[in-house]
Amino acid sequence: MNLFNVYPLFNINPVKAQGSFLWDDKGEKYLDFYGGHAVISIGHNHPHYQTQLKNQLDKISFYSNSVQNELQTELADKLGKLSGLEDYNLFLCNSGAEANENALKLASFHNGKSKVLYFSGSFHGRTSAAVSVTDNPKIVAPVNYDERFIKSEWNNIEQLEAIFEKQGNEISSVIIEGIQGVGGIMIPTVEFLTKIKELCEKHDTVLILDEVQSGYGRSGYFFAYQEFGIEADIITTAKGMGNGFPIGGVLIHPKFQASNGLLGTTFGGNHLACVAAIAVLDVMKDENLIENAQKMGAYIENEIKDFPHIKTIRRKGLMIGIELDRDCSEVRNNLLYNHHIFTGNSNDKSVLRILPALNIKKEETDLFISALKTVLENL
């Protein structure tokens, strides 16, 4: 049997990782400035993370959600305290797409409505409803298309108001990323998010903040939307939540009522996943990683802002989009193959996406800064 060939692959096979570095099967060392799409939040193989997972393997790895699991309670408690959302409730699942599926379903259960408003440039996952609110026709199969899913332009208040004026009473939820990642590090304006919240309240519409990539300290806030001072009805999270162990979560405002069987999952919130997520929160708190994201992100931006071929830098914390005056693929490949540094791209071909671990150190950022300067000056 062969693998189903859906991924364009770099000819690199990582076999070891530590902190912000990877080593391939030939012994070459790479600086990881992308973290596997913002997944590596506390660095590869952090000692506390490793120890906790190894200890749990000696106890129990999995049982279903038909029994008590005190690790879920500990995770919910620590997540509530560190995020400042202690009055919310937590549903655990396995991925960002699954978190968004459950969020959309919960919203529809709550108000009995069926339409969903999403935005240009969005990416919410590849499963049924999640891909239907993703702005990429290439990955939306005919079976996923439905007129109930309505697209509005990013940061366009006038169009947003017009849609609500016409269909507001039918719209179950609005789903929006705290910061668009795949879309090219697109940041919503405070006016835009405030207007969305206002219209949601007026029309009994649920506001879903997709913080799958922008959450967990990535933006310099626990969740990116918190900078704007609004209240979300539902928040979804995943990527950095488990530092590589598959886990997702739905944070649910207390106005939503739970009932037996309303949501469910086989693997969500299993013992190993919870231990991984608890370890991430412990390290984030003990090592002040949200503050480090603010500090190191500002340092990177300040050091590179005058480099040639950079048009703009869009950044919150360590979620950084470097817009070039050309397709970024040449720069990205040069950084990878000549300087051994992993970076990312986006649907905007000119945007180089930077998502290092939240505990990145100055000497590691300087390696990237120096390499980027060399690459750009030699274009």
N, C-alpha and C positions, 0 to 999 in steps of 0.2 A: 504493500500500500504506500502511496505517496501522499505528501501533504497537499491540501487544496490550496493552490497557488494564488492567494489574494493579497499578499504583502510584498511590496518592492523592498528588497533586502540589501543592506550594505554588506560587503564581503568581509565582515568582522564577526568573530565568534567569542564574546566575552565568557570567561570561565571563572573569574574571581573578581571580587569587589570589596572595597573598604573605603569608608568615608565618601569623598567625592571623586574617587578614582576607580577605574575598571582595568582589568588585564585580560588580553585575549589569549587564545590557545597557542600563540607564538611568543608569548611573554611581553608583548608590547603594552605599554601603559597609556591609558587615556584619561583625560579630565572629563568628568560628567557634568556638563552645564545644561542638561536637559531633563535628567531624572526620569527618563521613560515617560514623558508627557506629564510632568509634575507629580509623579507618584512617589519618588524618593524624597520624603520631607525631612527626615532626620539623618540622612546619610546612609550609605550601604553598610549593613552589618554592624550597626551601632551596638556596643557591648551590652547595654541594658536590654535592648530589643532582643538580641541573640539569647541572652541568659533567660529571659522570661519565656520565650518560645520553647527553648530546650527543656526548661523545668516543667512546662505544661505538657510536653510530650510524654513525660514520665507519669503523668496523672491520667488525663483523658483528653482525647483529641476532638471527639464529636459525639453528640447525641442530639436527637431531634428537639424541636420546640414544643414537645408535649410534656417536657419535664422542667423543673426549676434549673436555672443557670445563673448563679450569683455573679458571674463575670459580666453578664449583660447589665445587671443593676449597677455594678461598679463603673462600667464604661459610661452608662447614661449619667451617673452622678458626676463623674469627672468631666465629661463633655459639657454638661450643663454649666458647671462652675467656670471652666476655662473660657467658654464661649459667651458667658453672661446670659444664657438662655435657660436658666434653671426651671422655669415654669413650663417649658415645652416638654413634649413626650417624644420618645425615640422608637422608631421601627427600624430594625436591622435587616439588611439584605446583602447582596454580593457584589454589586457594581453600581456605577453611576447611572447607566441606562435603566437598570432595575429600580433604582431609587426614583428616577423620573417617572417611570411607568406607574409606580405606586402612588406618587404624588398626584399625577393627573387623574388617576382612578379615585383617589380619596376625595379630591376636590369635587368630582362629579357626583360621588355618593353624597357629599355634604349639601350641595345646592340643587341637585337634580337636573342640572343643565349639561349640555353636551359639546358646545363649541369651545375651542381653545385658541387663544391669540399668542402668536410667537413673532420673532423678529428676524429681519434680514441679517445674514451672517451668522445665524445661530447654529450651534451643534449641541444636541441633547442626548445623543446615543443612536444606536442602530437597530433597536428592537421596535416593536409595532407602533405604539403611539409616540415613543421618543423620536423615532426617525421621521414620523409625520410632522413633527415640529422642528425638524432640522432643515436648514436652508441649503440643501445640496441635492438637486434632482437626480444626480448620478447614483445616489445610494437609496433613493426612495422608490421601492418597487411598486408596480401597479396595485398590489394587494394592500399597500400601506397608504395609498392616496385616498383622501376623503375631503370633501368640501367643508367639513366641520372645522378644519384647521385653517386659520386665517393668518396671513402674514402681514405685518406692518413694518415700515422702514425704521431702522435703528435711529434713535434720538430724534424722531420726527413727531413732535407733539401734535401738530395740526392733523396729520393722518390718523394718529391714535385717537384723537377726539372724534373724528368723523366716523371711524369704525364703531366706537362705543355709542355714538348717537344713533346709528342705524341698527346695530346688533347687540348692544350692551346687555339687554335682558336675556339673551341666549348664550352669553359667554360664561362658561363655567370657571375658567381660569386663564390667567396670563402667566406664561413661563418665560423667564428672562435670566440670562447668566449675570452673575455679579460683575464679571468682566468676561467678554468673549475671548476665549483662548484660540480655538481653531480659526475663528474669524479674523485673527490678527491683533490680539490684545486691544480690543475696542472697549473703551470705558464709557459707561452711561453718564450723562450729565445729571446733576442733582435735580434739575428742573424736570427732566424726563422721568426719573424714578418717582419723584414726588407726585407728578401728574398721574402716573400709572396707579400709584397707591390710592390717590383721590378717586379716580374713576372706578377702581375695584370696590372701594367702600360704598360708593354711590349705587353700584349695580349688583351688589351681593356676588361679586366675583372674587375668586381665591387668587391671591398673589403668591406664586411659586418662585423662589429664588434658587436657581441652579448654581450651587457653589461647588460643583464636583471638581473643577480645576482651580477656581479662584479662592476656595475656602481653605481652612486649616492653616491660617497664618500666612499663606502665600502672598497676600496683598499688603501685609503689614497691619492688618486687622484680622481677627479670627475668621470672620466672613467679610468679604469685600463690601457687601451692601451696608454693613454696619457703620461705615464712614459717613453715610448719608442721613443717618438718624431716623430711618423709617422702620416700621415693624412688618416683617414678612409673616404670612400665614403658614407657609410650609417652606422649609429649606432642605435641599438635597445635597449630599456630600458623598465622596468616595475617594478617588485617587490618593491624596496624601494621608488619608485616614489610617491606612494600614502599612504604609512604607513598603509596599510591594506585596503584602498579603491581601488577597481579594476580600474586600468588605465595602459595603455602602450603607448609608443611613438616611432616614427621612426624619427631620425634626419637625414636630407637629404642634401647632398652637393649641392651647388647652380648650379652645372653643369647639374643637372637633371631638366627637364622641366615638370612642372605640366600642366594638362589639365582637363577640366570638366569631372568627372566620372572616371578618371584614377584609383583612390582608393576611398573607401567609407566604412562607418560603421554607424550603427544605434545609438548605445549608446556611441561610442567613443567621448571623449571630452565634455561630458555632464557637466552641471553646478556644480554639487556636486563633480564630479571627479576632475574638474579643481581647485576648491577651496581647496580640499585635497592636490593636488599636489603643489599648490602655498604656502600653509601653510608649507609643508615640506621644500621647498626651503627657505622660510623666516627663519625657525628655523635653518636650516643648516648654513645659512649665519650669523645670529645674534649670534649663540652659537659656531661658529667656529668648526663645527662637523667633517669636513674633517681633520683638524689638530688633533682633539681629537682621531679620528680613528688611525692616525699614532702613536700618543703617547701611547694610551692604548694598541694597538696591540703589540707594542714593549715591553711594560711593561709585558704583559702576557707571551710573548715568553721568555723573559729573566728570569722570575720567574719559569717557568716550564721546561726549556730546559735540566736540569740535573735530572729530575724525572726518576725513574726506568720504564722500559718497553716502553719508547719513543724512537723510531728509528730516526725519523726526524720530523721537524716542517716545513711545507710549509706555508708561510704567506705573505700577503700584507695587510697592515692596519689591519682592523678587519675582514678579510677573512682568516680564520686559519684552516689548516688541520694538525691534530696531528696523525702521523702514528705510530701505536703501533706494538709490536712484536707478535701480535695475533689479532683475530677478536675483533672489538671494542664493540660488542653488550653487553658483560658482564659489561664492564666499563660504557657504556651508560645507561644501566638499573640500575646499582648501583647508578650512579649519580642522576637518576630520582627518583627512589623509596626510596632510603635511605638518599639522601641529597636534594631532591626536586629541582633539577636543570635540565632544558631542554637543551639538546645538539642534534646534528644531526649526521647522518652517510653519506655514499656515496656508489657509486658502487664498490669502493675499500673497501672491508669489514674491512680492518685494520685501516681505517682512520676515526677518530672522527672529525666531522665538527663543527666549532665554529663560530657563526654569531650573536653576540650580537648587541643591538642597538648602533648607532654611538655616543650617548651621555652617554654611560655606564660610571659609576664612579669607582674610585679606590677601594672604600670599597666594591663595588659589584663584581669587578673582584677578589678581595681577597677571597670572599666567594667561588667562583669557584676554584681558585688556591688551597685553603686549602682542599676542598673536593676532587679535582683530586689527590692531593698528598696522601691523606688518602686511596683512592680507589686503586691507583697504588701500594702503599707500602703493601697493604693487599692482593694483588693477589697471 
